C-alpha cells in the first residue's frame, strides 16, 4: 500500500503591502486555509510526480478583486496554486 501523497509548501516571504496591520494575520490565515482546502482533494496532487521537488517558484504579481481578508487570502491562494501547478507541467 502506498503512503498518501504529501505536499510541503514553504512560503519564505508573503508581502502584504497596502493592508492594515490588523488585516495581515487574517489574510495569512485565509491563505493557509484555502491552500489546505485546495490541496486536500484526492486528485489535487496529480500535477506532481512522485518525489518531485520544485525548489522555487515565484508567483507573478496579480491584482486582487477586493473584499475582506478572507477573500483576499483566497484570491492569493488561487494565484499561488496556479503558479505551482503550472511550474510542474
C-alpha contacts under 8 A as a table, 3 or more apart, distances in Angstrom:
res1	aa1	res2	aa2	distance
5	X	45	X	7.12
6	X	45	X	7.96
7	X	45	X	7.66
11	X	14	X	6.78
16	X	19	X	6.28
16	X	24	X	6.89
19	X	23	X	6.44
19	X	24	X	6.78
20	X	23	X	5.38
20	X	24	X	6.85
21	X	24	X	5.49
21	X	25	X	7.92
22	X	25	X	6.68
22	X	26	X	7.61
23	X	26	X	5.29
23	X	27	X	6.11
23	X	69	X	6.18
24	X	27	X	5.09
24	X	28	X	6.17
24	X	69	X	7.72
25	X	28	X	5.12
25	X	29	X	6.08
26	X	29	X	5.06
26	X	30	X	6.11
26	X	69	X	5.69
26	X	70	X	6.91
26	X	73	X	7.93
27	X	30	X	5.11
27	X	31	X	6.11
27	X	69	X	4.64
27	X	70	X	6.01
27	X	72	X	6.36
27	X	73	X	4.71
28	X	31	X	4.99
28	X	32	X	6.19
28	X	73	X	6.30
29	X	32	X	5.10
29	X	33	X	6.13
29	X	73	X	7.38
30	X	33	X	5.03
30	X	34	X	6.05
30	X	69	X	7.08
30	X	70	X	5.09
30	X	71	X	7.70
30	X	72	X	7.80
30	X	73	X	4.65
30	X	74	X	6.10
31	X	34	X	5.27
31	X	35	X	6.16
31	X	70	X	7.76
31	X	72	X	7.94
31	X	73	X	4.14
31	X	74	X	5.52
31	X	76	X	6.49
31	X	77	X	5.32
32	X	35	X	5.24
32	X	36	X	6.16
32	X	73	X	7.85
32	X	77	X	7.68
33	X	36	X	5.12
33	X	37	X	6.16
34	X	37	X	4.98
34	X	38	X	6.04
34	X	73	X	7.43
34	X	74	X	5.57
34	X	77	X	6.06
34	X	78	X	8.00
35	X	38	X	5.16
35	X	39	X	6.10
35	X	77	X	5.71
35	X	78	X	7.90
35	X	81	X	7.50
36	X	39	X	5.40
36	X	40	X	5.91
37	X	40	X	5.23
37	X	41	X	7.29
38	X	41	X	6.41
38	X	44	X	6.89
39	X	42	X	7.97
39	X	44	X	5.14
39	X	45	X	6.61
40	X	44	X	6.70
41	X	44	X	5.15
41	X	45	X	7.99
42	X	45	X	7.22
43	X	46	X	5.30
44	X	47	X	7.24
45	X	48	X	5.58
46	X	49	X	7.29
47	X	85	X	6.17
47	X	88	X	6.44
47	X	89	X	7.11
48	X	52	X	6.36
48	X	85	X	7.77
48	X	88	X	6.30
49	X	52	X	5.28
54	X	57	X	7.19
54	X	87	X	7.86
54	X	88	X	7.47
57	X	83	X	7.13
57	X	84	X	6.69
57	X	87	X	7.25
58	X	83	X	7.36
59	X	79	X	7.00
59	X	80	X	6.00
59	X	83	X	5.58
60	X	83	X	7.73
62	X	79	X	7.51
64	X	72	X	6.61
64	X	75	X	6.70
64	X	76	X	7.72
65	X	72	X	7.67
65	X	75	X	7.83
66	X	71	X	7.30
66	X	72	X	6.58
67	X	70	X	7.70
67	X	71	X	5.50
67	X	72	X	6.34
68	X	71	X	5.48
68	X	72	X	6.22
69	X	72	X	5.05
69	X	73	X	6.00
70	X	73	X	5.20
70	X	74	X	6.15
71	X	74	X	5.07
71	X	75	X	6.11
72	X	75	X	5.12
72	X	76	X	6.18
73	X	76	X	5.11
73	X	77	X	6.17
74	X	77	X	5.03
74	X	78	X	6.24
75	X	78	X	5.10
75	X	79	X	6.40
76	X	79	X	5.17
76	X	80	X	6.25
77	X	80	X	5.02
77	X	81	X	6.05
78	X	81	X	5.16
78	X	82	X	6.23
79	X	82	X	5.20
79	X	83	X	6.26
80	X	83	X	5.01
80	X	84	X	6.16
81	X	84	X	5.20
81	X	85	X	6.01
82	X	85	X	5.34
82	X	86	X	5.87
83	X	86	X	5.23
83	X	87	X	6.17
84	X	87	X	5.17
84	X	88	X	6.54
85	X	88	X	5.27
85	X	89	X	6.86
86	X	89	X	5.61
